[in-house]
Amino acid sequence: MQLQDLPSLNASLNAVSAALLLSGFVAIKRGNKELHKKLMISALLVSAAFLTSYLIYHFNFPTKKFPDLGWIKTVYYLILFPHIILAVVMVPMILKTFWHAFRGEWEKHKKIARLTFPIWMYVSVTGVIVYFMLYHWFV
């Protein structure tokens, strides 16, 4: 794998993260706390791998510009801008959510997890969409 291949890896890591998040959500709704814990730790590790890969790529390559395709470009930006903002916001939220779980502060954990989960899921899913829009669908 070469550095220019990292966007594909990043999209894959985002997709895996989304699958782990959804599975972790289902596990906790079914009362399977141990499986939930394993899935959420896995989602955290996969997301950390994504962030590392993303930073390596963007330190080595300029940002790819979306082609000027009229209203499709507007749709792209309507997905991209909240994705970027929420990606920044979610990092401390994820860390706080895990901190409360680590300390066994379950009420605090549940309270912030209710906000963290949908944001993390949105960022993971839209990361894949942005990748396909930028590298496959509209090139």
TAVENBEL-V785753 format. One record per backbone hydrogen bond with DSSP energy under -1.0 kcal/mol. CO is the residue of the C=O (numbers start at 1). NH is the residue of the N-H. If there is no record, write none. Layout:
co=CO nh=NH
co=CO nh=NH
//
This chain:
co=2 nh=5
co=3 nh=6
co=5 nh=9
co=6 nh=10
co=7 nh=11
co=8 nh=12
co=9 nh=13
co=10 nh=14
co=11 nh=15
co=12 nh=16
co=13 nh=17
co=14 nh=18
co=15 nh=19
co=16 nh=20
co=17 nh=21
co=18 nh=22
co=19 nh=23
co=20 nh=24
co=21 nh=25
co=22 nh=26
co=23 nh=27
co=24 nh=28
co=25 nh=29
co=26 nh=30
co=27 nh=32
co=28 nh=31
co=31 nh=33
co=32 nh=36
co=33 nh=37
co=34 nh=38
co=35 nh=39
co=36 nh=40
co=37 nh=41
co=38 nh=42
co=39 nh=43
co=40 nh=44
co=41 nh=45
co=42 nh=46
co=43 nh=47
co=44 nh=48
co=45 nh=49
co=46 nh=50
co=47 nh=51
co=48 nh=52
co=49 nh=53
co=50 nh=54
co=51 nh=55
co=52 nh=56
co=53 nh=57
co=54 nh=58
co=55 nh=59
co=57 nh=60
co=57 nh=61
co=67 nh=69
co=69 nh=72
co=70 nh=74
co=71 nh=75
co=72 nh=76
co=73 nh=77
co=74 nh=78
co=75 nh=79
co=76 nh=80
co=77 nh=81
co=79 nh=83
co=80 nh=84
co=81 nh=85
co=82 nh=86
co=83 nh=87
co=84 nh=88
co=85 nh=89
co=86 nh=90
co=89 nh=93
co=90 nh=94
co=91 nh=95
co=92 nh=96
co=93 nh=97
co=94 nh=98
co=95 nh=99
co=96 nh=100
co=97 nh=101
co=98 nh=102
co=99 nh=103
co=100 nh=105
co=101 nh=104
co=104 nh=106
co=105 nh=109
co=106 nh=110
co=107 nh=111
co=108 nh=112
co=109 nh=113
co=110 nh=114
co=112 nh=115
co=112 nh=116
co=113 nh=117
co=115 nh=119
co=116 nh=120
co=117 nh=121
co=118 nh=122
co=119 nh=123
co=120 nh=124
co=121 nh=125
co=122 nh=126
co=123 nh=127
co=124 nh=128
co=125 nh=129
co=126 nh=130
co=127 nh=131
co=128 nh=132
co=129 nh=133
co=130 nh=134
co=131 nh=135
co=132 nh=136
co=132 nh=137
//
